[in-house]
Amino acid sequence: MAGPKESEIEYWHDSSDVAGTWEKRPPPKDKIHIPGIVHETSTLYMADDLEKDKHASVGPDYRPKGCGNVYVTGGALFPSSGSWNR
């Protein structure tokens, strides 16, 4: 999901005996709390060209597909997002 920025991904490592830290290596499987992908944000998929990408709902100008004088903002709208889970 990170595309060309995959090398920049950091994972939260939690431990009961020390404070948690962000690290480049993924956590061990037994430390992953929820299987799959967690979406804290980015529920409105964004694309450069709404006509070519049938799954996108919002363009780079924050306007929803098919709406004239409407703009979207907030936690649902981000072109990419981090996640505490792998």
N, C-alpha and C positions, 0 to 999 in steps of 0.2 A: 504494500500500500504506500510506502514512502517513496517509491520510484528512485530517482537519482540521488536522493538525500538519505538513502538507507544507511550509509556509513555514519550519519550524524545521530542516529537513534540511540537513546540511552534508556535503561531500564531501572526501575526502582528496586533496590535490594533491601529487604527488611530483615532485621534480626532481633531476637528478644534480648540479647546481651549488649548490643551496641546500637547507636542511632542509625537509621536507614541512610543509604547513599545511592546516588545515581551512578550507574556504570554502563560501559559499552557492551559488555557481555550479557546475554539473556539470563534471567534467573533459572535455577534448576526447576525441572517440571514439578517436583513436589512442593514448590513454593508458589506456583501459579494458582490463584484462588478461584478463578472462573475460567473454564475452557472456552476458547474462541476469542473473538475480538470484542472489546468493550468500546462503546462509542460515548464518550463524555460530551462531545460536541460534534459538529459537522453533520447534523441530520439533514441539512439542505445541501445536496450535492451541487457543486459549482463547476461551470465549464466556460471556456473561452468563447465557444460558438454553440449557442443553444439550439440552433437549427440542425447541426451535425450530430450533437450528442443527445439522443432521445431520453437518456436517463437523468440529465441535469435539470434542476428546477430553477436555478438562479445563475445569472450571468455575471461577468466581472464588474458590472456597474451596479450590482446588488438589486437588480430588477427581476422579479419572477417571470418565468416564461408565460407569455400571453397576457400580461397585465400592463396597462399603460402608465398610470401615475401612481405606482406602488413601489416602495423600496423596502428591503428586508435588512434587519440588523439583529445582533444578539448572539448568544452562545450557539445557536443552531447553524450559524453561517461562518464557516471557515474553509479556505481551500484545502487545508490539511490540518491534522491534529495529532498530538501525542497521545500515548495511552500508558497507564500504569500496568497494564496486563499485556501479555504477548499473544 
